[in-house]
Amino acid sequence: MKILDRYILTTYLKTFFSVFVILMLIFVLQTIWLYIKELAGKDLDIGVIVKFLAYFMPKLIPLVLPLTILLASIMVFGSFAENYEFAAMKSTGISLQRAMSGLSVFIVGLGIVTFFFSNNIIPWAELNSFNLRRNIAKLKPAMLLAEGQFNPVGTYNIKFVDKYGDRDQFLKDVTIHIKGNDGRTNATVIKSKSGELASQENSNVLKLILSDGHFYNDVTPADRNDRNKKPFVKSTFETKVINIDLSQLNNVDFDEQSSTDKYNMLNVSGLNKTIDSLINKYNFEHESFSKNLELRSGMNRTFPSNQTKVDSLNYTGPILELFDTKSKIEIVDVASKSMISSKQLIVSKDVTMQNSKAWLNRHVISLHEKFALGFACVILFFVGAPLGALIRKGGIGLPLVIAILLFLTYHFMGIFATNSAKTGDFNPIIAPWISTLVMLPLGIFLTRRATADRGLFEFGNVLEPFKKLFKIKDKESTDYSFLSDYKNEELINTINNYEALGHDEDTRFKAFETLKSRDLSTSELRASGLIIDEEYESAETLKKNYTDHSKYALTLYIIGIILLLLFFVFKNNKLIPLATASIQLSIMALVLYVVYFIKSIINSFQFYKHINRTPNKPNLYLLILGLPFYFITYLFLNEKMKSELKANCLESLK
């Protein structure tokens, strides 16, 4: 391994592991927050909590790892470009692909390891997390119930004043409401002075032993008048045993995106075997249903032969006219009953077949997700690395904003496609790959532009055809392209002696911009003979700070507004988890937007004070009013400060 490859790999790994640990910590805290109800106030041992988090951490890898690769790539390569390290590499003949080659081998290897991780570790974690919660429900049943409130457990609502004992298994002043057959009314009430929670280790039943209590049960008489009296039956008991079924509780899916997590516990070989079995079962059910419909149709039934003798080849009238009245009635009756029966059967079977198809789709999606994750890691690297080289910005600020925006696009596309595939509205094979396939052309586009050392977007090329179509002329009709052919010394001479050379102020400023475009600082130009005031360099710095902060503010504003709109979309479609995540991220983005907006305004005020143009600074009240419409404020202020900087530059040139 060459020194350059070792340096790039070492720099990337430092950033990669730092970002990975931070993101994993954030998602673990989010997991604790989501399941705080499952953990808080239940006297869990520290070992149980550690196991709970250890089993859930592998399930976070499909979220954390792609975001880590994307963010680390943008940060590292953006830092290389910002510090002119890429410029140094290019000066020695090293292209961007050559700089990325050593790191690409590491990313491909990481993608392969990710596949084996998702194929072995994640199913293991799913299985153990399921069993851990089941064991908590069995071995520590008192943890399911909180004192001083009604605790719903199936059709039971249990309340008690206090619990005590070495395992909190003894209850005091127990009140139990049991729901009726309609699932709404409390038809039965049980009150007892004490109770005990007990269960067998290998049982799905929570055993509750009540002592010294009363049993109240509502009675529904046949007579309407008697019902108004609300009669009930009361009985007294010394000991009563209630068995509560915990099977439904044990089947709760922590993922909240599927009805069960059984398919998440299988590896590739297990999924292939299960998919084959489900396909055979689905085809068998479909074939059996077809035969059943054929039998119910009565097509094979033999009807009476007392029909009119006609030439079957030439007869074109109604079929029923061939039979007598009695046979007509019998045929119509059989057809009507067959249609009604078949329709009812189709309606009921349609739900069953859809459920079977959805269950099959979940297994297919889970199979392809294991392969798609490894490819996603590679594709996102080839999106992040050239993007960082193009934006030329390292650190946490802009790279973090761009990475979050790209990852949200990638993640939400995957969620929408997967949810549609589960219901059969989208191909379950393509759904896990759709977000990766969308990012692939973006990665190719960014890599080509970064290799050619071109900007991220060239709006001039996009607008030029429209200008020609509508015959729009630029405000600056003068062609300054001749200045690009000048050497640095000639440009400096043009600036210092523009009047003697017959040029105007605009040509003087364009010559100065041409020098700046060649990555020459103002101090370097001054050392080369340019006559300019030293205070102008400070004005440039203040203008640059304003530009950076305003761009961050604009990006965060766009992200916040988009997420806010998605919140209303998800809410209207009753996608509560997505709606909650969208509004939380939107609030975070908008809060950061306000912070950067304030920073940009402070920079603009400092800029106007420095150039002694305080009366020209924007009105603070108008800026506050423009806060909700920042895209307009951004364009206005950006253009205004450009013109002010130009005027200050011309004043500073001596």
Secondary structure, 3 states (H helix, E strand, C coil): CCHHHHHHHHHHHHHHHHHHHHHHHHHHHHHHHHCHHHHCCCCCCHHHHHHHHHHHCHHHHHHHHHHHHHHHHHHHHHHHHHCCHHHHHHHCCCCHHHHHHHHHHHHHHHHHHHHHHHHHHHHHHHHHHHHHHHHHHHHCHHHHCCCCCCEEECCEEEEEEEEECCCCCEEEEEEEEEECCCCCCEEEEEEEEEEEEECCCCCCEEEEEEEEEEEEEECCCCCHHHHCCCCEEEEEEEEEEEEEECHHHHCCCCCCCCCCCCHHHCCHHHHHHHHHHHHHHHHHHHHHHHHHHHHHHCCCCCCCCCECCCCCCCCCCCHHHHECHHHHHHHHHHHHHHHHHHHHHHHHHHHHHHHHHHHHHHHHHHHHHHHHHHHHHHHHHHHHHHHHHHHCCCCCHHHHHHHHHHHHHHHHHHHHHHHHHHCCCCCCCCHHHHHHHHHHHHHHHHHHHHHCCCCCCCHHHHHHHHHHHCCCCCCCCCCCHHHHHCCHHHHHHHHHCCCCCCCCHHHHHHHHHHHHCCCCCHHHHHHCCCCECCHHHHHHHHHHHHHHHHHHHHHHHHHHHHHHHHHHHHHHCCCHHHHHHHHHHHHHHHHHHHHHHHHHHHHHHHHHHHCCCHHHCCCHHHHHHCHHHHHHHHHHHHHHHHHHHHHHHHHHEC
